[in-house]
Amino acid sequence: MLKFRGGVHPPEGKEATEHKPIETLPLPSRVLVPLSQHLGAPSQPVVKKGDKVFTGSVIGEPGGKVSVPTHAPISGTVVEITELPHPLTGRLVTTIIIESDGNDTLDPSIQEQNLTELTPQQIIEVVKNAGIVGLGGAAFPTFFKLSPPPDKPVDTLIINGCECEPFLTADHRLMLEKTEEIIEGTGYLALALKVSNVIIAVEDNKPDAIQALKEAVAGRDFRVIQLKTKYPQGAEKQLIKACLNREVPSGGLPADVGCIVQNVGTAFAVRNAVRFHRPLYERVVTVTGNGVREPKNLWVRIGTPVKNLIDFCGGYNGEPQKIINGGPMMGIALSSDELPVLKGTSGILVFNRVPELPEQDCIRCARCIQVCPMGLSPTRLNYHIRAKRYATAKSEHLLDCIECGCCAYVCPAKIRLVHTFKFGKAEIARLKV
């Protein structure tokens, strides 16, 4: 078994939800759908206030080359199109607010399709029109990853079932409950890429999912491989290293080493799009943490306010101190539980006890260097950024940082390294260093 450099072993915290089947969250009475939910250009509204929409109807068209449409997650009436804070950035973004009619009427285009002669390009078009993005957290438009340039031939598709972030179990439950559908979606992805080498990678802390997938791939040329549990095993560059011993070059992409990585949730969404013409308007979200009474895995419509999820899980267990969109290592703290679930929301973590540890001076212990999976020197990058030496930070590969949080996790001085690196990257972009 191969491995990647660095990494950490934080407490997993998955026991509260890993054995809980996915439940369906009741239909929200109102959804707030930001038109910026993926990397690239946000989609542009094609509806107006007062319009009636069906579940799955297009409400936003692609706004650029790297962009996908946005779809209505419920049927009802568009009551407002306004600028609201984005859950992850706080920036004002165009948001479409839809009031439910309570019927959840599907768009007429959502029906089983004739799959007799699918071409790779047809699959890519279906995936694009369905608004599918990477559901592992990065939210990169999937159709774009399925269209590598001709000078970068891809020979391997890796399906990522690692779910290495602590607390999150959405992918784990999906692999157990929608195994056949994930394998079907994987087949469509392989066809779109014209590859025969397909690897489904799962960490060894999910033996039941590994067994289910191995049974489901019987008769296919797909390989299910078991990887050592270590964070951030699910990061695509680290996953490629662990699976194939190929190293993505600095500033490069997986296609540079002949690979494409897709999440298991993405494979499931692709299956729904190809077979039923169903766009991406719902996903599985893990709701957990010591601040929620009954942790659960939920099917959630995109745009549903976070408070709806927490209420369905029995409400708050005491006064919440922090609500996180995503996992504890890479997630973003939310300013309000009225903010909506996004396509990339894998979890909602609620904590009522979060120790506030003040930063201290760096003691040059080099623990951050030892655990960095990208082989960077976080302590030096932190020093350069705080001294506003952005060009130097860039030359020392700041842009290769994947913001996994390993460095901050092991830092005895509790320096907020990831915060600093995010700021440094933003300054490099702003100043065009």
ZIVENZI-V357528 format. One record per residue. RES is the residue in one letter. SS is DSSP state (~ for helix, > for strand, _ for the rest). Layout:
[[RES & SS] [RES & SS]]
This chain:
[[M & _] [L & _] [K & _] [F & _] [R & _] [G & _] [G & _] [V & >] [H & _] [P & _] [P & _] [E & _] [G & _] [K & _] [E & _] [A & _] [T & _] [E & _] [H & _] [K & _] [P & _] [I & >] [E & >] [T & >] [L & _] [P & _] [L & _] [P & _] [S & _] [R & >] [V & >] [L & >] [V & >] [P & >] [L & _] [S & _] [Q & _] [H & _] [L & >] [G & _] [A & _] [P & _] [S & _] [Q & >] [P & >] [V & _] [V & _] [K & _] [K & _] [G & _] [D & _] [K & >] [V & >] [F & _] [T & >] [G & _] [S & _] [V & >] [I & >] [G & >] [E & >] [P & _] [G & _] [G & _] [K & _] [V & _] [S & _] [V & _] [P & _] [T & >] [H & >] [A & _] [P & _] [I & _] [S & _] [G & >] [T & >] [V & >] [V & >] [E & >] [I & >] [T & >] [E & >] [L & >] [P & >] [H & _] [P & _] [L & _] [T & _] [G & _] [R & _] [L & >] [V & >] [T & >] [T & >] [I & >] [I & >] [I & >] [E & >] [S & >] [D & _] [G & _] [N & _] [D & _] [T & _] [L & >] [D & _] [P & _] [S & _] [I & _] [Q & _] [E & _] [Q & _] [N & _] [L & _] [T & _] [E & _] [L & _] [T & _] [P & ~] [Q & ~] [Q & ~] [I & ~] [I & ~] [E & ~] [V & ~] [V & ~] [K & ~] [N & ~] [A & _] [G & _] [I & _] [V & >] [G & _] [L & _] [G & _] [G & _] [A & _] [A & _] [F & >] [P & >] [T & ~] [F & ~] [F & ~] [K & ~] [L & _] [S & _] [P & _] [P & _] [P & _] [D & _] [K & _] [P & _] [V & _] [D & _] [T & >] [L & >] [I & >] [I & >] [N & >] [G & _] [C & _] [E & _] [C & _] [E & _] [P & _] [F & _] [L & _] [T & _] [A & ~] [D & ~] [H & ~] [R & ~] [L & ~] [M & ~] [L & ~] [E & ~] [K & _] [T & ~] [E & ~] [E & ~] [I & ~] [I & ~] [E & ~] [G & ~] [T & ~] [G & ~] [Y & ~] [L & ~] [A & ~] [L & ~] [A & ~] [L & ~] [K & _] [V & _] [S & _] [N & >] [V & >] [I & >] [I & >] [A & >] [V & >] [E & >] [D & _] [N & _] [K & _] [P & ~] [D & ~] [A & ~] [I & ~] [Q & ~] [A & ~] [L & ~] [K & ~] [E & ~] [A & ~] [V & _] [A & _] [G & _] [R & _] [D & _] [F & >] [R & >] [V & >] [I & >] [Q & >] [L & >] [K & _] [T & _] [K & _] [Y & >] [P & _] [Q & _] [G & _] [A & _] [E & ~] [K & ~] [Q & ~] [L & ~] [I & ~] [K & ~] [A & ~] [C & ~] [L & ~] [N & _] [R & _] [E & _] [V & _] [P & _] [S & _] [G & _] [G & _] [L & _] [P & ~] [A & ~] [D & ~] [V & ~] [G & _] [C & >] [I & >] [V & >] [Q & >] [N & >] [V & ~] [G & ~] [T & ~] [A & ~] [F & ~] [A & ~] [V & ~] [R & ~] [N & ~] [A & ~] [V & ~] [R & ~] [F & ~] [H & _] [R & _] [P & _] [L & _] [Y & _] [E & >] [R & >] [V & >] [V & >] [T & >] [V & >] [T & >] [G & _] [N & _] [G & _] [V & >] [R & _] [E & _] [P & _] [K & >] [N & >] [L & >] [W & >] [V & >] [R & >] [I & _] [G & _] [T & >] [P & >] [V & ~] [K & ~] [N & ~] [L & ~] [I & ~] [D & ~] [F & ~] [C & _] [G & _] [G & _] [Y & >] [N & _] [G & _] [E & _] [P & _] [Q & _] [K & >] [I & >] [I & >] [N & >] [G & _] [G & _] [P & _] [M & _] [M & _] [G & _] [I & >] [A & >] [L & _] [S & _] [S & _] [D & _] [E & _] [L & _] [P & >] [V & _] [L & _] [K & _] [G & _] [T & _] [S & _] [G & >] [I & >] [L & >] [V & >] [F & >] [N & _] [R & _] [V & _] [P & _] [E & _] [L & _] [P & _] [E & _] [Q & _] [D & _] [C & _] [I & _] [R & _] [C & _] [A & _] [R & ~] [C & ~] [I & ~] [Q & ~] [V & ~] [C & _] [P & _] [M & _] [G & _] [L & _] [S & _] [P & ~] [T & ~] [R & ~] [L & ~] [N & ~] [Y & ~] [H & ~] [I & ~] [R & ~] [A & _] [K & _] [R & _] [Y & ~] [A & ~] [T & ~] [A & ~] [K & ~] [S & ~] [E & _] [H & _] [L & ~] [L & ~] [D & ~] [C & _] [I & _] [E & _] [C & _] [G & _] [C & ~] [C & ~] [A & ~] [Y & ~] [V & ~] [C & _] [P & _] [A & _] [K & _] [I & _] [R & _] [L & ~] [V & ~] [H & ~] [T & ~] [F & ~] [K & ~] [F & ~] [G & ~] [K & ~] [A & ~] [E & ~] [I & ~] [A & ~] [R & ~] [L & ~] [K & _] [V & _]]
